[in-house]
């Protein structure tokens, strides 16, 4: 399981929280950024998510160990590998999608307070490895063919991808896949209130395409095997309301007010997050991705 950082809107918003004057690091527009995850704690939709414990460092004081108080979701899409490649071989960009079987929804849960303390210099570790939820359905690429769209346009002045990442079919490298995040708190369930929509985005907004992610992953000769899972990283759009995680919404400066008056900054015990995705075009059937859902429960 490997996770990427393919949404420039997500990377920019998160970067602004820590580097307001220079949110994107110099390599972002040149190379798909990713890191290695783990497969052992990937769970299917419906499994409860126990609040993780870990080290955190308050702004004043010494490090401490205890339950995360800044638990977050991440709206992502999963990419299941089909045939794959042999160790030492690369998959050319023109052949990349021949090695993708299909897509699913992913919630890569994140403990932001643990992440902030542990991430220097090697990036997140225990702040993400406690659980990753996937939807129970894999939608084959063939079924998504009618919903292909051009890849997102790079801004004027952005560097062109290097030759090994330059696709011959950029007019169909994107997928028009609407992605939504819903939250239902314990109080909302007790009151019979429906889940509330937190955000809506689209897979077509990615800065790096699915083919580029797979080609880059194998460009050093790393082998991918049938059933291996790649993830896009948090998917966000450019407009308010398309943020793919709660951390991004901190830029707004105010907590989210839920229908019953509750205030949401990060996830509380009893909160249930549900991801939904669908392709819908006039004259074509709607293709759903099922639900990717999990409920936060207290530390044992």
ROZA-437563 format. One line per 5 residues: for each residue x, y, z of N, C-alpha, C. Coordinates in Angstrom, 3 decimals. Atoms other than C-alpha are relative to their C-alpha. Layout:
BEGIN
X:Y:Z:X:Y:Z:X:Y:Z | ...
***
This chain:
BEGIN
0.845:-1.188:0.000:0.000:0.000:0.000:0.883:1.242:0.000 | -0.739:-1.258:0.096:1.450:3.342:-1.100:-0.987:1.144:-0.145 | 0.888:-1.151:0.010:-0.133:6.731:-0.572:0.716:1.191:-0.632 | -0.575:-1.155:0.679:0.431:9.812:-2.733:-0.574:1.300:0.574 | 0.341:-1.365:-0.438:-0.101:13.572:-2.354:-0.349:0.788:-1.257
0.169:-0.407:1.392:-1.608:14.236:-5.776:-0.907:1.202:-0.218 | 0.882:-1.158:0.148:-4.005:17.147:-5.093:0.749:1.271:0.371 | -0.719:-1.246:-0.272:-2.327:20.536:-5.435:-0.823:0.929:0.897 | 0.847:-0.850:-0.847:-5.322:22.211:-3.764:0.133:-0.403:1.466 | -0.232:0.481:-1.364:-4.899:20.026:-0.687:1.392:0.402:0.478
-1.372:-0.305:-0.398:-1.125:20.484:-0.636:0.177:1.494:0.269 | -0.125:-1.447:-0.180:-1.488:24.265:-0.974:-0.662:0.449:1.294 | 0.694:-0.422:-1.227:-4.054:24.642:1.808:0.759:-0.446:1.244 | -0.743:0.491:-1.161:-2.103:22.456:4.227:1.308:0.766:0.133 | -1.240:-0.758:-0.051:1.114:24.242:3.281:-0.178:1.389:0.574
0.259:-1.352:-0.514:-0.462:27.620:4.066:-0.095:0.026:1.520 | 0.103:0.052:-1.460:-1.085:26.484:7.639:1.371:0.065:0.652 | -1.338:0.081:-0.589:2.631:25.945:8.192:1.005:0.933:-0.670 | -0.914:-0.870:0.758:4.326:28.059:5.499:-0.846:0.996:-0.806 | 0.939:-0.900:0.695:1.937:30.936:4.635:0.580:0.673:-1.236
-0.605:-0.718:1.119:4.407:32.642:2.292:0.525:-0.925:-1.082 | -0.562:0.940:0.970:5.592:29.487:0.526:-0.615:-1.380:0.240 | 0.703:1.227:-0.398:2.974:26.730:0.869:0.480:-1.265:-0.699 | -0.431:1.194:0.734:4.275:24.355:-1.838:1.512:-0.127:0.040 | -1.437:0.243:0.033:7.706:22.798:-1.528:0.482:-0.035:-1.454
-0.490:-0.184:1.382:9.972:23.203:-4.609:-0.202:-1.201:-0.914 | 0.087:1.192:0.859:9.589:19.608:-5.816:-1.420:-0.332:-0.429 | 1.372:0.490:0.167:5.781:19.418:-5.816:-0.445:-0.044:-1.459 | 0.484:-0.069:1.386:5.162:20.442:-9.440:0.875:-0.781:-0.978 | -0.905:0.767:0.852:7.997:18.275:-10.754:-0.126:-1.505:0.183
-0.035:1.431:-0.312:7.576:14.902:-9.059:-1.205:-0.382:0.851 | 1.092:0.463:-0.858:4.572:12.975:-7.668:0.545:-0.405:1.378 | -0.469:0.265:-1.355:5.072:12.935:-3.901:-0.806:-1.158:0.593 | 0.689:1.135:-0.606:4.255:9.701:-2.083:0.810:-0.557:1.144 | -0.722:0.699:-1.061:5.204:7.521:0.858:-0.586:-1.396:0.136
0.416:1.391:-0.135:4.953:3.872:1.784:-0.889:-0.164:1.238 | 0.900:0.268:-1.100:2.018:2.784:3.939:0.161:-1.422:0.491 | -0.009:1.396:-0.442:1.089:-0.643:5.305:-1.366:-0.564:-0.329 | 1.259:0.642:0.365:-1.584:-3.160:4.390:-0.699:-0.627:1.200 | 0.533:0.782:-1.122:-2.114:-4.731:7.822:-1.222:0.625:0.648
1.106:-0.665:-0.692:-4.563:-2.110:9.124:-0.994:0.625:-0.969 | 1.063:-0.389:0.926:-6.666:-1.587:5.995:-1.248:-0.802:0.342 | 1.248:0.660:-0.398:-10.282:-2.366:6.934:-1.102:0.389:-0.978 | 1.092:-0.252:0.923:-13.508:-2.544:4.975:-1.029:0.921:0.636 | 1.049:-0.918:-0.446:-16.342:-0.033:5.233:-0.894:-0.652:1.049
0.864:0.486:-1.067:-18.429:-0.407:8.381:0.739:-0.340:1.274 | -0.783:0.310:-1.200:-15.609:-1.291:10.774:0.163:1.258:0.859 | -0.245:-1.117:-0.905:-15.353:0.922:13.855:1.488:0.347:0.003 | -1.373:-0.491:-0.046:-12.207:3.030:14.162:0.292:0.457:1.428 | -0.340:-0.354:-1.372:-10.681:3.104:17.632:0.962:1.187:0.009
-0.852:-1.196:-0.090:-9.172:6.462:18.560:1.424:-0.416:0.376 | -1.363:0.453:-0.271:-5.395:5.989:18.414:0.660:0.782:1.129 | -0.869:-0.668:-0.959:-2.906:6.812:21.120:1.358:0.245:-0.652 | -1.326:-0.280:0.529:0.489:8.301:20.448:0.644:1.144:0.747 | -0.704:-1.141:-0.578:3.054:10.906:21.357:-0.469:1.292:-0.643
0.299:-1.346:0.481:2.064:14.533:21.056:0.865:0.988:0.773 | -0.831:-1.028:-0.638:3.906:17.735:21.888:-0.796:1.295:0.061 | 0.702:-1.286:-0.107:1.943:20.700:23.261:0.946:1.148:-0.305 | -0.834:-1.152:0.352:3.161:24.152:22.262:0.912:0.399:1.146 | -0.827:-0.267:-1.178:4.423:24.599:25.812:-0.013:-1.261:0.864
-0.055:1.202:-0.816:5.630:21.595:27.757:0.728:-1.122:-0.706 | -0.721:1.158:0.492:7.180:18.199:27.247:-0.933:-0.944:-0.759 | 0.835:0.991:0.692:5.961:15.377:24.948:-0.769:-0.863:0.984 | 0.829:0.862:-0.837:3.200:13.193:26.328:-0.604:-1.097:-0.864 | 0.632:1.115:0.703:1.483:9.933:25.397:-1.448:-0.099:0.436
1.415:0.121:-0.327:-2.277:9.571:25.179:-0.840:0.001:-1.255 | 0.890:0.031:1.166:-5.339:9.523:22.907:0.131:1.266:-0.846 | -0.015:-1.140:0.910:-5.268:11.765:19.847:-1.233:0.866:0.241 | 1.123:-0.934:-0.136:-7.408:14.887:20.229:-0.265:0.734:-1.313 | 0.165:-0.685:1.294:-7.101:15.953:16.572:-0.156:-1.043:-1.097
0.226:1.098:0.934:-8.532:13.014:14.655:-0.736:0.517:-1.236 | 0.482:-0.550:1.261:-9.290:13.647:10.989:-0.275:-1.137:-0.984 | 0.190:0.905:1.138:-10.537:11.911:7.838:0.789:0.538:-1.180 | -0.573:-0.450:1.264:-8.969:12.058:4.369:-0.761:-0.675:-1.137 | 0.760:0.472:1.155:-11.072:11.715:1.213:0.964:-0.364:-1.121
-0.942:0.465:1.014:-9.101:9.595:-1.264:-0.661:-1.025:-0.920 | 0.404:1.072:0.903:-9.497:7.214:-4.181:1.123:-1.027:-0.052 | -0.961:1.080:0.050:-7.780:3.833:-4.218:0.128:-0.558:-1.410 | -0.327:0.509:1.331:-6.136:2.323:-7.296:0.524:-1.417:0.160 | -0.431:1.387:-0.114:-5.946:-1.480:-7.482:0.773:-0.414:-1.246
-0.882:0.419:1.090:-3.121:-2.890:-9.583:-0.520:-1.287:-0.623 | 0.356:1.208:0.739:-3.936:-5.445:-12.274:1.212:-0.872:-0.238 | -1.123:0.904:0.290:-1.071:-7.283:-14.032:1.277:0.314:0.780 | -1.235:-0.337:-0.686:1.868:-5.373:-12.543:1.231:-0.245:-0.850 | -1.273:0.084:0.717:5.542:-5.519:-13.501:1.019:-0.799:0.803
-1.067:0.738:-0.653:8.661:-7.514:-12.694:0.978:0.957:0.676 | -0.999:-0.797:-0.688:11.290:-6.230:-10.286:1.096:0.404:-0.984 | -1.019:-0.517:0.907:13.735:-4.036:-12.181:-0.550:0.543:-1.295 | 0.620:-0.518:1.211:11.286:-3.222:-14.964:-0.861:1.221:0.328 | 0.824:-1.195:-0.154:9.380:0.045:-15.465:-1.266:-0.145:-0.845
1.226:-0.036:0.789:5.847:0.631:-16.706:-0.070:1.356:-0.699 | 0.058:-1.280:0.723:5.814:3.307:-19.458:-1.353:0.675:0.189 | 1.226:-0.764:-0.209:3.233:6.061:-19.133:-1.091:-0.412:-0.983 | 0.999:0.375:1.002:1.498:4.925:-22.346:-0.670:-1.323:0.332 | 0.544:1.309:-0.361:0.901:1.475:-20.783:-0.536:-0.038:1.431
0.275:0.016:-1.436:0.191:2.540:-17.214:-1.407:-0.499:0.328 | 1.368:0.364:-0.369:-3.604:2.186:-17.224:-0.339:-1.440:-0.368 | 0.186:1.428:0.247:-3.307:-1.329:-18.650:0.318:-0.815:1.252 | -0.372:0.673:-1.243:-1.952:-2.186:-15.187:-0.882:0.441:1.170 | 0.965:-0.385:-1.030:-4.884:-0.646:-13.291:-1.272:-0.804:-0.211
1.253:0.752:0.130:-7.822:-2.974:-12.620:-1.197:0.906:0.255 | 1.148:-0.828:-0.322:-10.152:-0.529:-10.929:0.250:0.886:1.197 | -0.094:-1.002:-1.049:-10.851:2.113:-8.303:-0.977:-0.288:1.137 | 0.896:0.073:-1.153:-12.403:2.275:-4.832:0.111:1.313:0.766 | -0.095:-1.155:-0.890:-12.995:4.894:-2.135:0.877:-0.350:1.189
-0.903:0.204:-1.142:-10.482:5.333:0.692:-0.152:1.158:0.977 | -0.129:-0.986:-1.072:-10.570:7.141:4.020:1.275:-0.335:0.767 | -1.281:0.223:-0.667:-6.991:7.390:5.249:0.024:0.834:1.286 | 0.133:-0.703:-1.279:-7.731:8.394:8.856:1.352:0.543:0.469 | -1.247:-0.652:-0.392:-5.139:10.765:10.322:-0.149:0.654:1.368
-0.055:-0.643:-1.318:-4.232:11.832:13.859:0.937:1.196:-0.120 | -0.789:-1.171:0.360:-3.057:15.380:13.227:0.972:0.430:1.094 | -0.916:-0.408:-1.064:-1.539:16.051:16.656:1.196:-0.944:0.091 | -1.108:0.954:0.043:0.526:12.853:16.513:0.869:0.276:-1.227 | -0.708:-0.255:1.254:1.444:13.664:12.908:0.926:1.212:0.116
-0.794:-1.224:-0.096:2.689:17.158:13.758:1.305:-0.231:0.754 | -1.179:0.221:-0.839:5.153:15.836:16.351:0.961:-1.010:-0.628 | -0.857:1.080:0.474:6.443:12.730:14.563:0.524:0.192:-1.423 | -0.220:-0.014:1.440:6.626:13.866:10.932:1.375:0.501:-0.438 | -1.346:-0.437:0.373:10.061:15.520:10.975:1.030:-1.011:0.487
-0.201:-0.412:1.381:12.186:14.414:9.215:-0.593:-0.960:-1.036 | 0.352:1.036:0.972:10.649:11.293:7.608:-1.475:-0.060:-0.358 | 1.412:0.031:0.357:6.934:12.066:7.443:-0.835:-0.782:0.984 | 0.917:0.645:-0.944:3.859:10.522:9.116:0.289:-1.485:0.159 | -0.225:1.417:-0.299:4.098:7.099:10.767:-1.207:-0.523:0.782
1.119:0.518:-0.804:1.808:6.105:13.674:-1.259:0.851:-0.142 | 1.162:-0.885:0.147:-0.464:9.060:12.923:-0.918:-0.441:-1.124 | 0.839:0.485:1.087:-1.794:7.182:9.879:-0.135:-1.518:-0.030 | -0.020:1.456:0.153:-1.006:3.491:10.321:-1.029:-0.726:0.858 | 0.950:0.668:-0.889:-3.738:2.815:12.903:-1.226:-0.529:-0.746
1.152:0.503:0.768:-6.492:2.396:10.255:-0.141:0.766:-1.308 | 0.396:-0.572:1.288:-7.402:3.006:6.627:-1.227:-0.772:-0.467 | 1.258:0.643:0.394:-10.970:2.294:5.470:-0.151:0.060:-1.519 | 0.281:0.024:1.434:-11.811:1.176:1.924:-1.449:-0.434:-0.225 | 1.351:0.433:0.362:-15.174:0.756:0.227:0.043:-1.468:-0.428
-0.002:1.435:0.302:-16.242:-2.867:-0.410:-0.070:-0.316:-1.488 | 0.150:0.232:1.433:-16.590:-2.400:-4.176:1.202:0.559:-0.749 | -1.031:-0.489:0.923:-13.921:-2.065:-6.874:-0.670:0.197:-1.352 | 0.631:-0.317:1.285:-15.193:-0.332:-10.019:1.060:-0.124:-1.098 | -1.018:0.198:1.046:-13.275:-1.572:-13.113:0.159:1.233:-0.877
-0.278:-1.144:0.865:-11.643:0.981:-15.372:-0.876:-0.018:-1.252 | 0.846:0.090:1.192:-13.689:-0.320:-18.299:-1.350:0.658:0.235 | 1.297:-0.598:-0.300:-16.881:0.785:-16.545:0.076:1.514:0.055 | -0.170:-1.446:-0.125:-15.440:4.281:-16.132:0.345:0.674:-1.318 | -0.413:-0.552:1.291:-14.503:4.727:-19.804:-0.897:1.127:-0.502
0.839:-1.096:0.511:-17.578:6.871:-20.677:0.141:1.305:0.783 | -0.082:-1.166:-0.869:-16.692:9.299:-17.873:1.400:0.612:0.017 | -1.346:-0.558:0.085:-13.132:10.092:-18.936:-0.057:1.438:-0.502 | -0.064:-1.419:0.334:-12.261:13.779:-19.211:1.471:0.407:-0.075 | -1.400:-0.450:0.015:-9.108:15.815:-19.829:0.565:0.129:1.406
-0.672:-0.238:-1.276:-6.578:15.969:-17.030:-0.094:1.486:0.348 | 0.068:-1.396:-0.432:-6.670:19.157:-14.963:1.131:0.803:-0.639 | -1.005:-0.840:0.626:-4.859:21.997:-16.681:0.942:0.577:1.046 | -0.981:-0.623:-0.869:-1.667:23.188:-15.093:-0.059:1.516:-0.171 | 0.024:-1.459:0.055:-1.453:26.872:-14.254:1.096:0.516:-0.927
-1.007:-0.621:0.861:0.421:29.169:-16.613:1.299:0.163:0.772 | -1.299:-0.100:-0.655:4.092:29.012:-15.779:0.426:-1.243:0.731 | -0.373:1.256:-0.642:3.965:25.572:-14.194:0.888:-0.819:-0.940 | -0.857:0.819:0.865:6.662:23.180:-15.465:-0.787:-1.146:-0.623 | 0.591:1.183:0.642:5.632:20.516:-17.952:0.591:-1.246:0.647
-0.550:1.237:-0.552:5.996:16.934:-16.668:1.212:-0.462:-0.816 | -1.130:0.583:0.706:9.296:15.263:-17.521:-0.504:-1.052:-0.983 | 0.433:0.855:1.108:9.206:12.996:-20.569:-0.619:-1.305:0.473 | 0.532:1.299:-0.437:8.621:9.775:-18.638:-1.386:0.114:0.618 | 1.322:-0.240:-0.576:5.495:11.362:-17.076:-0.937:0.724:-0.967
0.819:-0.716:0.984:4.171:12.986:-20.264:-0.902:-0.986:-0.727 | 0.966:0.951:0.542:1.010:11.180:-21.327:-0.347:0.325:-1.450 | 0.454:-0.230:1.379:0.072:10.708:-24.993:-1.506:0.176:-0.109 | 1.474:-0.051:0.057:-3.621:10.787:-24.054:-0.557:0.931:1.054 | 0.390:-0.896:-1.081:-3.966:13.785:-21.752:-1.436:0.492:-0.120
1.385:-0.445:0.169:-7.381:14.589:-23.231:-0.991:-0.958:0.652 | 0.877:0.955:-0.686:-8.773:11.510:-21.414:0.668:-0.582:1.249 | -0.727:0.519:-1.158:-6.461:11.142:-18.412:-0.740:0.214:1.314 | 0.772:-0.222:-1.210:-8.999:12.434:-15.890:-1.263:-0.841:0.028 | 1.269:0.707:-0.158:-12.181:10.846:-14.536:-0.965:0.937:0.723
1.014:-0.873:-0.597:-15.336:12.837:-13.774:-0.731:-0.791:1.086 | 0.512:0.767:-1.133:-15.959:11.207:-10.386:-0.272:0.951:1.156 | 0.393:-0.863:-1.113:-17.887:13.245:-7.815:0.217:-0.736:1.318 | -0.350:0.587:-1.294:-16.741:12.620:-4.236:-0.587:0.849:1.116 | 0.678:-0.714:-1.084:-18.642:13.527:-1.078:0.379:-0.574:1.356
-0.263:0.391:-1.390:-18.007:13.444:2.669:-1.208:0.396:0.844 | 1.130:-0.248:-0.902:-20.869:13.133:5.181:0.416:-0.330:1.426 | -0.237:0.259:-1.425:-20.762:13.294:8.972:-1.328:-0.115:0.733 | 1.139:0.142:-0.919:-23.293:12.058:11.514:0.570:-0.238:1.387 | -0.478:0.149:-1.372:-22.485:12.617:15.180:-0.915:-0.932:0.783
0.832:0.831:-0.861:-23.781:10.442:17.994:-1.289:0.736:0.370 | 1.186:-0.798:-0.341:-26.140:13.277:18.961:-0.968:0.038:-1.170 | 0.859:-0.026:1.180:-27.456:13.453:15.393:-0.732:-1.323:-0.174 | 0.663:1.305:0.115:-28.156:9.701:15.340:-1.094:-0.153:1.041 | 1.002:0.106:-1.070:-29.968:9.871:18.672:-1.233:0.849:-0.302
1.105:-0.893:0.342:-32.112:12.743:17.339:-0.677:-0.385:-1.313 | 0.566:0.425:1.278:-32.837:10.892:14.095:0.335:0.923:-1.146 | -0.388:-0.932:1.054:-31.045:13.534:12.036:0.879:-0.707:-1.024 | -0.777:0.586:1.079:-29.592:12.553:8.664:1.428:0.539:0.033 | -1.373:-0.506:0.105:-25.847:12.867:8.028:0.037:1.318:-0.769
-0.139:-1.292:0.658:-24.726:16.330:6.950:1.196:-0.020:-0.949 | -1.062:-0.061:0.990:-22.604:17.028:3.873:1.085:0.964:0.467 | -1.123:-0.845:-0.389:-19.157:18.341:4.815:0.734:0.562:-1.209 | -0.726:-0.490:1.165:-17.580:18.600:1.382:-0.365:-0.805:-1.233 | 0.218:0.670:1.287:-17.918:17.732:-2.292:1.132:0.417:-0.940
-1.089:-0.258:0.928:-15.009:17.416:-4.721:-0.100:-0.905:-1.208 | 0.014:0.818:1.209:-14.042:15.618:-7.915:1.399:-0.502:-0.296 | -1.283:0.621:0.309:-11.273:13.243:-8.918:0.718:0.715:-1.142 | -0.605:-0.662:1.157:-10.681:15.268:-12.095:0.889:1.167:0.404 | -0.785:-1.139:-0.466:-9.055:17.994:-9.960:1.445:-0.354:0.332
-1.355:0.389:-0.385:-5.871:15.956:-9.314:1.051:0.683:-0.876 | -1.123:-0.578:0.732:-2.595:17.598:-10.296:0.784:-1.095:-0.721 | -0.672:1.166:0.579:-1.017:14.185:-10.952:-1.048:-1.068:-0.290 | 1.022:0.961:0.411:-3.054:11.575:-12.853:0.318:-1.392:0.517 | -0.175:1.390:-0.408:-3.556:7.913:-12.043:1.158:-0.638:-0.753
-1.081:0.584:0.795:-1.243:6.922:-14.905:1.362:0.517:0.461 | -1.274:-0.557:-0.456:1.476:9.272:-13.689:0.417:-0.586:1.346 | -0.328:0.581:-1.302:1.263:7.876:-10.154:0.577:-1.396:-0.166 | -0.459:1.367:0.174:1.654:4.294:-11.322:1.348:-0.048:-0.715 | -1.270:-0.025:0.724:4.436:5.068:-13.810:1.138:0.471:0.900
-1.056:-0.494:-0.885:6.381:7.083:-11.256:0.365:-1.048:1.048 | -0.246:1.018:-1.025:6.001:4.319:-8.660:0.959:-1.079:-0.510 | -0.824:1.070:0.568:7.685:1.841:-11.031:1.231:0.515:-0.735 | -1.059:-0.565:0.837:10.166:4.252:-12.657:1.404:-0.364:0.480 | -1.306:0.433:-0.508:12.997:3.062:-10.404:0.162:-1.517:-0.043
-0.056:1.452:0.070:12.228:-0.599:-11.107:-0.769:-0.694:1.102 | 0.820:0.617:-1.056:9.927:-1.149:-8.121:-1.109:-0.832:-0.640 | 1.042:0.860:0.558:7.618:-4.067:-8.864:-1.329:0.213:0.705 | 1.358:-0.016:-0.516:3.853:-3.837:-8.415:-0.644:-1.333:-0.342 | 0.603:1.307:0.189:1.854:-7.022:-7.986:-1.519:0.116:-0.016
1.463:0.008:0.080:-1.775:-7.894:-8.688:-0.603:0.145:1.392 | 0.642:-0.239:-1.287:-3.913:-6.546:-5.860:0.672:1.047:0.847 | -0.621:-1.104:-0.729:-1.427:-3.933:-4.677:-0.910:1.221:-0.075 | 0.888:-1.152:-0.112:-3.137:-0.717:-3.620:0.814:1.284:0.054 | -0.525:-1.353:-0.054:-2.139:2.851:-4.393:-1.149:0.931:0.372
1.031:-0.983:-0.331:-4.011:5.884:-3.074:0.437:1.372:-0.470 | -0.275:-1.309:0.582:-4.274:9.383:-4.502:0.515:1.011:0.998 | -0.125:-1.068:-0.970:-3.872:11.234:-1.241:-1.284:0.804:0.033 | 1.219:-0.777:-0.194:-6.480:13.700:-0.042:-0.367:0.767:-1.269 | 0.495:-0.642:1.221:-8.609:14.980:-2.943:-0.826:1.230:0.385
0.689:-1.261:-0.280:-9.684:18.621:-2.746:-0.137:0.798:-1.280 | 0.185:-0.893:1.122:-11.000:21.172:-5.175:0.452:1.404:0.352 | -0.481:-1.359:-0.249:-10.163:24.877:-5.511:-0.951:0.864:0.820 | 0.972:-0.886:-0.625:-13.369:26.260:-4.017:-0.319:-0.425:1.437 | 0.428:0.303:-1.361:-14.641:26.485:-0.443:-1.117:-1.039:-0.049
0.971:1.083:-0.012:-16.650:23.385:0.401:0.489:-1.246:-0.705 | -0.562:1.160:0.681:-14.388:21.047:-1.570:1.226:-0.537:0.733 | -1.159:0.457:-0.766:-11.789:20.497:1.157:-0.164:-1.485:0.339 | 0.089:1.444:-0.196:-10.969:16.805:1.503:0.305:-0.488:1.397 | -0.258:0.392:-1.397:-10.199:16.844:5.237:-0.310:1.191:0.896
0.300:-1.069:-0.950:-10.905:18.854:8.381:1.185:0.938:0.191 | -1.175:-0.844:-0.179:-7.322:20.116:8.622:-0.050:1.197:-0.949 | 0.078:-1.103:0.963:-7.848:22.192:5.463:-1.014:1.053:0.433 | 1.048:-0.934:-0.386:-11.009:23.721:6.895:0.443:0.944:1.117 | -0.508:-0.893:-1.039:-8.916:25.263:9.706:0.401:1.353:-0.578
-0.316:-1.283:0.624:-7.960:27.947:7.185:-1.156:0.981:0.124 | 1.168:-0.872:-0.129:-11.507:29.271:7.570:-0.058:0.681:1.362 | -0.109:-0.643:-1.302:-10.738:30.047:11.213:-1.121:-0.269:0.970 | 1.139:0.254:-0.869:-14.069:28.899:12.598:-0.351:-1.480:-0.027 | 0.465:1.388:0.022:-15.309:25.459:13.689:-1.269:-0.136:-0.835
1.194:0.287:0.792:-18.046:23.820:11.622:-1.183:-0.159:0.943 | 1.212:0.137:-0.817:-21.535:24.199:13.082:-0.911:-1.040:-0.639 | 0.853:1.070:0.486:-23.571:21.009:12.692:-1.472:0.383:0.168 | 1.421:-0.395:-0.021:-27.384:21.064:12.206:-0.588:0.153:1.400 | 0.548:-0.081:-1.353:-28.066:20.485:15.917:0.682:1.014:0.887
-0.700:-1.017:-0.774:-25.737:23.270:17.029:1.372:-0.422:0.489 | -1.324:0.447:-0.415:-22.673:21.127:17.771:1.067:0.689:-0.845 | -1.127:-0.588:0.701:-19.316:22.627:16.836:1.045:-1.075:-0.269 | -0.942:1.032:0.420:-16.845:20.468:14.921:1.320:0.639:-0.400 | -1.350:-0.380:0.399:-13.099:21.076:14.782:0.733:-1.228:-0.513
-0.470:1.315:0.412:-11.820:17.498:14.698:-1.020:-1.023:0.482 | 1.007:1.026:-0.243:-13.645:14.178:15.073:-0.085:-0.380:1.472 | 0.271:0.425:-1.368:-15.241:13.215:18.377:-0.422:-1.470:0.000 | 0.488:1.370:-0.125:-16.050:9.738:19.676:-1.486:-0.040:-0.353 | 1.384:0.114:0.448:-19.306:8.590:18.097:-0.256:0.600:-1.361
0.164:-0.571:1.341:-18.815:10.591:14.899:0.152:-1.098:-1.049 | -0.051:0.958:1.108:-19.486:8.564:11.759:0.248:0.764:-1.294 | -0.346:-0.619:1.275:-17.813:9.590:8.511:-0.341:-0.975:-1.124 | 0.372:0.807:1.152:-19.225:8.303:5.221:0.457:0.704:-1.268 | -0.400:-0.498:1.310:-17.551:8.811:1.846:-0.889:-0.628:-1.055
0.783:0.497:1.126:-19.613:8.461:-1.328:0.599:0.535:-1.292 | -0.505:-0.418:1.297:-18.623:8.639:-4.971:-0.900:-0.492:-1.111 | 0.830:0.423:1.127:-20.450:8.506:-8.285:0.409:0.742:-1.269 | -0.149:-0.609:1.318:-20.075:9.181:-11.994:-1.400:0.170:-0.585 | 1.335:-0.284:0.519:-23.082:10.807:-13.622:0.104:0.981:-1.153
-0.026:-0.818:1.208:-23.402:12.178:-17.165:-1.334:-0.155:-0.717 | 1.270:0.116:0.724:-26.598:12.987:-19.131:0.075:-1.044:-1.105 | 0.069:1.041:1.005:-27.602:10.043:-21.280:0.710:-1.279:0.361 | -0.709:1.196:-0.450:-25.505:7.552:-19.307:-0.493:-0.405:1.374 | 0.412:0.421:-1.337:-26.295:5.453:-16.238:0.921:0.565:1.068
-0.807:-0.435:-1.144:-25.104:6.647:-12.854:0.740:-1.209:0.561 | -0.816:1.063:-0.584:-22.248:4.522:-11.514:0.401:0.415:1.407 | -0.344:-0.282:-1.387:-21.930:4.460:-7.733:1.184:-0.817:0.467 | -1.161:0.676:-0.573:-18.921:3.448:-5.678:-0.302:-0.620:1.359 | 0.327:0.492:-1.324:-20.827:2.309:-2.604:0.424:0.991:1.064
-0.377:-0.870:-1.116:-20.061:3.748:0.823:1.329:-0.453:0.591 | -1.220:0.255:-0.767:-16.792:4.008:2.693:-0.214:0.671:1.340 | 0.487:-0.573:-1.246:-17.886:4.480:6.286:0.722:-0.595:1.202 | -0.568:0.462:-1.254:-16.435:4.239:9.769:-0.427:0.923:1.130 | 0.422:-0.742:-1.180:-17.440:5.325:13.279:1.129:0.015:1.021
-1.057:-0.137:-0.999:-14.953:6.652:15.840:-0.493:-0.524:1.339 | 0.313:0.474:-1.359:-14.980:4.789:19.154:1.158:0.357:0.913 | -0.986:-0.472:-0.985:-13.134:5.638:22.344:1.189:-0.955:0.100 | -1.187:0.816:-0.244:-9.631:4.416:23.112:-0.311:-1.058:1.044 | 0.281:1.097:-0.922:-9.798:1.015:24.809:0.870:0.033:1.225
***
